[in-house]
């Protein structure tokens, strides 16, 4: 995970995976509950969610990695 870099992790795991899941899930729920909402609004929220998700999960995994002591061993 660290080898690929923080911003690539955020782009792939955050924006691409979590953001697209959020986008399609929101569209599905809007269709099921007849709640019309502009696609642009959903897209903006999906980008925001994906970015936030990517950053938060990166920070969590980075802290776990540092606490495990693996950082000193790999240097």
Residue pairs with C-beta under 8 A, 6 or more apart in sequence:
1 9
1 61
2 62
2 65
4 12
6 58
9 54
9 58
10 51
10 54
10 55
10 58
11 54
13 53
13 54
13 57
14 50
14 51
14 52
14 53
14 54
14 55
14 57
15 47
15 50
15 51
15 54
16 50
17 50
18 49
18 50
18 53
18 54
19 46
19 47
19 49
19 50
19 51
19 53
20 46
20 50
22 45
22 46
22 49
22 50
23 42
23 43
23 46
26 37
26 42
26 45
26 46
27 39
27 42
29 35
30 36
30 37
30 42
65 71
